[in-house]
Amino acid sequence: MNLRELFKYADHQQRFKEGDIIFAEGDQGDVMYVVLDGKVEVWIKDELIEVTGPGEILGEMALIDSKPRSATAVAISDCRLAAVDEKQFLFMVQQTPFFALQVMRMLVDRLRRRDARSIGITLQVPVWSDPSEDRI
């Protein structure tokens, strides 16, 4: 499933300029974002955790567990993001199982890369965006 294609006509799109803070660590999160265009850095304290680009998500943790944001997201180029609130997220999970699977895969990819970095290795794990590539 290509999230960029799925959300390219979403009603709730937001634009950010290079350098804009999309959300900050500690903020209450009520939406996650799908990156439609541009790139976003995700920081925890002073550590760059990842750079997300078109078709990837950010901010999903606060939406899933209703806890404050655990990271800060900064646009590193002009960006267009689709904001997905809890109501839309739950609808997508119920009506489009591949959406839920895609979100889980992205979370797992991040965990694997973070685990690999913690022991000093670089791991490239693909982000699954095409259902024909499903490994289930």
C-alpha positions, -999 to +999 in steps of 0.1 A: +000+000+000+014+034-010+004+058+017+014+088-004-011+078-031-038+069-005-036+104+011-027+126-018-062+141-020-068+141+018-089+170+031-066+178+060-033+187+044-008+210+060+022+228+045+054+235+063+084+255+052+120+244+056+129+249+093+093+248+106+087+227+137+058+203+129+055+191+165+077+192+196+087+167+222+062+169+251+034+183+229+000+165+231-005+147+199-039+143+183-028+136+147-002+116+129+011+127+095+017+111+062+045+128+043+032+137+008+061+159-003+094+170+013+115+156+041+112+157+079+138+151+105+128+134+137+148+143+168+149+130+204+167+155+226+198+163+205+199+130+186+187+127+150+166+096+149+155+095+113+146+114+082+112+107+067+101+113+032+072+109+008+050+079+017+063+076+053+045+085+085+054+104+117+037+112+149+018+079+150+030+070+185+011+098+203-020+090+183-018+053+192-011+057+229-025+092+237+008+102+254+027+134+248+050+135+218+083+116+224+102+135+196+104+167+177+098+168+140+113+195+118+108+202+081+141+201+063+125+211+031+092+226+021+067+199+030+031+189+024+017+165+050-017+148+054-029+150+090-047+119+102-067+122+134-078+094+156-112+090+140-098+087+105-070+064+118-095+040+134-117+041+102-086+033+081-076+004+104-111-011+103-118-006+066-083-010+051-063-037+069-033-031+047-032+004+062-028-010+097-002-035+084+017-006+067+018+014+100+030-017+119+057-024+093+070+012+095+071+010+133+090-023+132+114-009+106+122+020+129+127-004+159+150-026+139+171+004+127+172+018+162+183-015+177+210-019+150+223+016+157+225+009+194+250-019+188+268+002+161+257-013+129+238+002+100+207-017+089+187-008+059+152-022+062+128-016+034+096+003+040+068-019+025+047+002+002+034-023-023+009-050-014+025-073-040+056-073-019+038-085+012+056-113+030+026-127+049 
